[in-house]
Amino acid sequence: MRQSQETILVVDDEEGIRRLLIHKMKISGYRCIEAGNAFEATDLLKINEVGLVILDMKMPGKTGLELLMEIRAKYPKTSVIMATAVSDAGTVIDCMKHGAYDYLTKPFDLTEVAMSIERALQKRRLELELREYHENLQMMVDEQAKKIRESFLNSITALAVALDAKDSYTNGHSERVADISARIGRELNLAEESIEQIRVAGLVHDIGKIGVPEAILNKPGELTEGENRQIQAHCEIGERILKPIVDDGEVLKMVRHHHERYDGRGYPDMLKGTNIPIGARILTISDSYDAMTSDRPYRKAIRIENVVAEIAKKKFTQFDPEIADIFIGVVMTNRAMTKSKRD
């Protein structure tokens, strides 16, 4: 029987009352435990999964109403029926207001008690089933939403990589920026979650260039002021593209701010110093390094030694000095390892 799975706690300072109620409930198939006061009841509630408490209103030490409020706060899945020898409308209202399911007066009509118990437990079962249904439904909705977001993000990332691949000058740029930035994040001992956010932002940091004409992106000569503004707009365009599908605010900030400068002269918001998100400060260096060491329409790749010197020179102006030092250490270590393998 379903009801035999339920445990009922009887709390009353009169042993005779407890025995009477327990006898009736055991006949009905319930598992019963008992307590002579509120403190004993509290201990039993900690170690038993109690479906229903029949709680005496007036007990020495702590009243039934005080215990009712504790039960409703700590064990919201447990139903409570109040019992007292005094029938008082104000008391009834007080108990119901604090979450009691029903109210019984002594001496008990055991048939009425049995009916009240069954109604209370039936209501509890329905509430638990409804709560479980809503929790499962929410989990399904969240999981589906997560899959949709991941699918869109994967598509956007694939598009960003495809854009790189279209142009021999930028082929693999986003992936290299993502890898370098993740490496810097590890050297800074950032949390794995933060490193993954930086890696994702690195993959999509230039997605906003979709909105910039290719003629401007690949122009071999000097850009006009208007063309520069169009190039600079890719940070905000990228944020707008990603916002509907990326619910991670940190990733969006990195995409928006990866061209800010440490001295506050960058774009789009002219943020300064540590007001720039750390992920964006990391991307700034990785992005600049890869751009300088790659062939571009307007110039050939710069030697790594010269790039390192340029980054060191622009500490405190374009680049965060701490991140720049760590980045230079990573680059020089990689070069030493590469040279050792060749030798």
C-alpha positions as CSV (number, residue, x, y, z in Angstrom):
1,M,0.0,0.0,0.0
2,R,1.2,3.5,-0.8
3,Q,0.4,4.8,2.7
4,S,2.5,2.1,4.4
5,Q,5.6,3.9,3.0
6,E,4.7,7.0,5.0
7,T,6.2,7.8,8.5
8,I,4.1,9.7,11.0
9,L,5.6,11.4,14.0
10,V,3.3,11.9,17.0
11,V,4.4,14.7,19.3
12,D,2.4,15.0,22.6
13,D,3.5,15.3,26.2
14,E,0.7,12.8,27.2
15,E,1.9,9.2,26.7
16,G,-1.7,7.9,26.7
17,I,-2.6,10.2,23.8
18,R,0.5,9.0,21.8
19,R,-0.4,5.4,22.4
20,L,-4.0,5.9,21.2
21,L,-3.0,7.6,18.0
22,I,-0.1,5.3,17.2
23,H,-2.4,2.2,17.7
24,K,-4.9,3.6,15.2
25,M,-2.3,4.6,12.7
26,K,-0.5,1.2,12.8
27,I,-3.7,-0.6,12.1
28,S,-4.0,1.7,9.0
29,G,-0.5,0.6,7.9
30,Y,1.6,3.6,8.7
31,R,5.1,3.6,10.3
32,C,4.9,5.5,13.5
33,I,7.5,7.2,15.8
34,E,6.8,9.4,18.8
35,A,8.2,12.2,20.9
36,G,7.1,13.6,24.3
37,N,8.2,17.2,23.6
38,A,9.4,19.5,20.9
39,F,13.1,18.9,21.5
40,E,12.8,15.1,21.1
41,A,10.7,15.7,17.9
42,T,13.5,17.9,16.5
43,D,16.0,15.1,17.0
44,L,13.7,12.6,15.3
45,L,13.1,14.9,12.3
46,K,16.8,15.1,11.7
47,I,17.2,11.3,11.2
48,N,13.8,10.3,9.8
49,E,12.0,11.2,6.6
50,V,8.7,12.1,8.1
51,G,5.7,12.6,5.9
52,L,3.3,13.9,8.6
53,V,3.6,15.3,12.1
54,I,0.6,15.2,14.5
55,L,1.6,18.0,16.9
56,D,0.2,18.9,20.3
57,M,-0.4,22.6,20.6
58,K,0.5,23.0,24.3
59,M,3.6,21.3,25.6
60,P,6.2,22.3,28.2
61,G,9.3,24.0,27.0
62,K,8.5,24.8,23.5
63,T,4.9,25.2,22.2
64,G,3.5,23.3,19.2
65,L,3.1,26.5,17.3
66,E,6.9,27.3,17.7
67,L,7.7,23.8,16.5
68,L,5.3,24.1,13.6
69,M,7.1,27.2,12.3
70,E,10.5,25.3,12.6
71,I,9.1,22.3,10.7
72,R,7.7,24.4,7.9
73,A,11.0,26.3,7.6
74,K,13.4,23.3,7.7
75,Y,11.2,20.5,6.4
76,P,8.7,22.0,3.9
77,K,7.8,18.6,2.4
78,T,6.5,17.5,5.8
79,S,2.7,18.0,6.5
80,V,1.6,19.0,10.0
81,I,-1.8,18.5,11.8
82,M,-2.2,20.4,15.0
83,A,-4.0,18.9,18.1
84,T,-5.2,20.5,21.3
85,A,-7.8,20.2,24.0
86,V,-8.8,23.9,23.4
87,S,-11.0,24.8,20.5
88,D,-10.3,28.4,19.8
89,A,-10.8,30.2,16.4
90,G,-7.8,32.5,16.9
91,T,-5.5,29.5,17.6
92,V,-6.9,27.7,14.5
93,I,-6.2,30.7,12.3
94,D,-2.7,31.1,13.7
95,C,-1.9,27.5,13.0
96,M,-3.2,27.6,9.5
97,K,-1.4,30.8,8.8
98,H,1.9,29.2,9.7
99,G,1.3,26.2,7.4
100,A,-0.7,23.6,9.4
101,Y,-2.8,21.3,7.1
102,D,-5.5,20.7,9.6
103,Y,-6.6,21.1,13.3
104,L,-8.0,18.4,15.6
105,T,-9.5,18.9,19.0
106,K,-9.3,16.5,21.9
107,P,-10.9,14.1,22.8
108,F,-10.2,12.7,19.3
109,D,-12.7,11.1,17.0
110,L,-10.4,8.4,15.6
111,T,-12.4,8.1,12.4
112,E,-12.0,11.9,11.9
113,V,-8.3,11.6,12.7
114,A,-7.8,8.8,10.1
115,M,-9.6,10.9,7.5
116,S,-7.6,14.0,8.2
117,I,-4.3,12.0,8.0
118,E,-5.2,10.5,4.7
119,R,-6.3,13.8,3.3
120,A,-3.0,15.5,4.5
121,L,-0.8,12.7,3.1
122,Q,-2.7,12.6,-0.2
123,K,-2.3,16.4,-0.6
124,R,1.4,16.0,0.3
125,R,1.9,13.3,-2.4
126,L,0.2,15.4,-5.0
127,E,2.4,18.4,-4.1
128,L,5.6,16.3,-4.3
129,E,4.5,14.8,-7.6
130,L,3.8,18.3,-8.9
131,R,7.1,19.6,-7.6
132,E,9.0,16.7,-9.2
133,Y,7.2,17.2,-12.5
134,H,8.1,20.9,-12.5
135,E,11.7,20.2,-11.6
136,N,12.0,17.6,-14.3
137,L,10.3,19.9,-16.8
138,Q,12.7,22.7,-15.9
139,M,15.7,20.4,-16.2
140,M,14.5,19.4,-19.7
141,V,13.9,23.0,-20.7
142,D,17.3,24.0,-19.4
143,E,19.0,21.1,-21.1
144,Q,17.4,21.8,-24.4
145,A,18.2,25.5,-24.1
146,K,21.8,24.6,-23.3
147,K,22.0,22.3,-26.4
148,I,20.5,25.1,-28.6
149,R,23.0,27.7,-27.2
150,E,25.9,25.3,-27.7
151,S,24.8,24.5,-31.2
152,F,24.5,28.2,-32.1
153,L,27.9,28.9,-30.5
154,N,29.5,26.0,-32.3
155,S,28.1,27.4,-35.6
156,I,29.3,30.9,-34.8
157,T,32.8,29.5,-33.9
158,A,32.8,27.5,-37.1
159,L,31.9,30.6,-39.0
160,A,34.7,32.6,-37.4
161,V,37.2,29.9,-38.2
162,A,35.8,29.8,-41.8
163,L,36.3,33.5,-42.1
164,D,39.9,33.1,-41.1
165,A,40.4,30.3,-43.6
166,K,39.0,32.5,-46.5
167,D,42.0,34.8,-46.1
168,S,45.6,33.6,-46.3
169,Y,46.6,36.5,-44.2
170,T,44.3,35.6,-41.2
171,N,44.1,31.8,-41.7
172,G,44.1,30.2,-38.2
173,H,44.3,33.5,-36.4
174,S,41.3,33.0,-34.1
175,E,42.5,29.5,-33.1
176,R,46.0,30.8,-32.4
177,V,44.7,33.7,-30.3
178,A,42.5,31.3,-28.3
179,D,45.4,28.9,-27.7
180,I,47.9,31.6,-26.7
181,S,45.3,33.3,-24.4
182,A,44.5,30.0,-22.7
183,R,48.2,29.4,-22.1
184,I,48.5,32.9,-20.5
185,G,45.5,32.2,-18.3
186,R,47.1,29.1,-17.0
187,E,50.4,30.9,-16.3
188,L,48.3,33.4,-14.3
189,N,46.7,30.5,-12.3
190,L,43.2,31.5,-13.3
191,A,40.4,29.1,-12.6
192,E,39.6,26.5,-15.3
193,E,36.2,28.1,-15.9
194,S,37.9,31.4,-16.6
195,I,40.4,29.9,-18.9
196,E,37.6,28.2,-20.9
197,Q,35.8,31.5,-21.2
198,I,39.0,33.1,-22.5
199,R,39.5,30.3,-25.0
200,V,35.9,30.7,-26.3
201,A,36.2,34.5,-26.5
202,G,39.5,34.0,-28.4
203,L,37.8,31.8,-31.0
204,V,35.0,34.4,-31.7
205,H,36.7,37.7,-30.8
206,D,36.8,38.8,-34.5
207,I,33.3,37.6,-35.4
208,G,32.2,41.2,-35.8
209,K,34.4,41.6,-38.9
210,I,31.5,39.9,-40.7
211,G,30.0,43.4,-40.7
212,V,33.2,45.1,-42.2
213,P,33.6,45.2,-46.0
214,E,36.4,42.8,-47.3
215,A,37.8,45.7,-49.3
216,I,38.6,47.5,-46.1
217,L,39.8,44.4,-44.2
218,N,42.2,43.5,-47.1
219,K,43.2,47.1,-48.1
220,P,47.0,47.1,-48.7
221,G,47.4,50.8,-48.1
222,E,46.7,53.2,-45.3
223,L,43.1,53.3,-44.1
224,T,41.0,56.5,-44.1
225,E,39.5,57.8,-40.8
226,G,36.1,56.5,-41.9
227,E,37.5,53.1,-42.8
228,N,39.3,53.0,-39.4
229,R,35.9,53.6,-37.7
230,Q,34.4,50.7,-39.6
231,I,37.2,48.4,-38.5
232,Q,36.9,49.5,-34.9
233,A,33.1,48.8,-35.0
234,H,33.8,45.1,-35.2
235,C,34.1,44.8,-31.4
236,E,30.6,46.1,-30.8
237,I,29.2,44.2,-33.8
238,G,30.7,41.0,-32.5
239,E,29.0,41.6,-29.1
240,R,25.7,42.2,-30.8
241,I,26.0,39.0,-32.9
242,L,26.8,36.9,-29.9
243,K,24.5,38.4,-27.3
244,P,21.3,36.4,-28.3
245,I,23.1,33.1,-28.1
246,V,25.9,33.5,-25.5
247,D,24.6,33.8,-21.9
248,D,28.1,34.2,-20.5
249,G,28.6,37.9,-19.8
250,E,32.3,37.5,-19.4
251,V,32.8,36.2,-22.9
252,L,30.7,39.1,-24.3
253,K,32.9,41.6,-22.4
254,M,36.1,40.1,-23.7
255,V,34.8,40.3,-27.3
256,R,33.7,43.9,-26.8
257,H,36.9,45.1,-25.1
258,H,39.7,43.2,-26.7
259,H,40.9,46.4,-28.4
260,E,41.0,48.5,-25.2
261,R,44.4,49.9,-24.1
262,Y,45.9,49.9,-20.7
263,D,46.3,53.6,-20.8
264,G,42.7,54.2,-21.7
265,R,43.2,55.2,-25.3
266,G,41.6,52.1,-26.9
267,Y,38.2,51.3,-28.2
268,P,35.2,51.1,-28.1
269,D,34.8,52.4,-24.5
270,M,38.3,53.8,-23.6
271,L,38.5,51.7,-20.5
272,K,41.7,52.0,-18.5
273,G,43.9,49.6,-16.4
274,T,42.2,47.0,-14.4
275,N,38.8,48.4,-15.4
276,I,39.4,46.3,-18.6
277,P,38.3,42.7,-17.9
278,I,41.4,40.5,-17.4
279,G,40.3,38.2,-20.3
280,A,40.2,41.2,-22.6
281,R,43.7,42.3,-21.5
282,I,45.0,38.8,-22.3
283,L,43.3,38.7,-25.7
284,T,44.8,42.2,-26.5
285,I,48.3,40.8,-26.2
286,S,47.6,37.5,-28.0
287,D,45.7,39.2,-30.8
288,S,48.5,41.8,-31.3
289,Y,51.3,39.2,-31.2
290,D,49.6,37.0,-33.8
291,A,48.8,40.0,-36.0
292,M,52.4,41.2,-35.9
293,T,54.0,37.8,-36.5
294,S,51.7,37.1,-39.5
295,D,51.8,38.5,-43.0
296,R,49.3,41.2,-43.6
297,P,48.1,43.0,-46.8
298,Y,50.0,46.1,-45.7
299,R,53.2,44.5,-44.5
300,K,55.2,41.3,-44.0
301,A,55.4,39.4,-40.7
302,I,57.6,40.9,-38.1
303,R,60.4,38.9,-36.5
304,I,59.5,37.4,-33.1
305,E,62.4,39.2,-31.4
306,N,61.2,42.5,-32.6
307,V,57.6,41.7,-31.7
308,V,58.7,40.8,-28.1
309,A,60.6,44.1,-27.9
310,E,57.6,46.0,-29.1
311,I,55.3,44.4,-26.5
312,A,57.9,45.1,-23.8
313,K,58.0,48.7,-25.0
314,K,54.3,49.1,-24.8
315,K,53.8,47.9,-21.3
316,F,51.7,50.4,-19.3
317,T,50.5,52.0,-22.5
318,Q,48.9,49.4,-24.7
319,F,49.4,46.3,-22.6
320,D,48.9,45.3,-19.0
321,P,52.5,45.1,-17.6
322,E,52.0,41.9,-15.6
323,I,50.3,40.1,-18.4
324,A,52.9,41.4,-20.9
325,D,55.8,40.0,-18.7
326,I,54.1,36.6,-18.4
327,F,53.4,36.5,-22.1
328,I,57.0,37.4,-23.0
329,G,58.2,34.6,-20.6
330,V,55.9,32.1,-22.4
331,V,57.2,33.2,-25.9
332,M,60.8,33.1,-24.9
333,T,60.4,29.6,-23.3
334,N,58.7,28.3,-26.4
335,R,61.6,29.7,-28.6
336,A,64.2,28.1,-26.3
337,M,62.4,24.8,-26.5
338,T,62.1,25.0,-30.3
339,K,65.8,25.9,-30.6
340,S,66.8,23.0,-28.3
341,K,64.8,20.5,-30.4
342,R,66.5,21.8,-33.6
343,D,69.9,21.5,-32.1
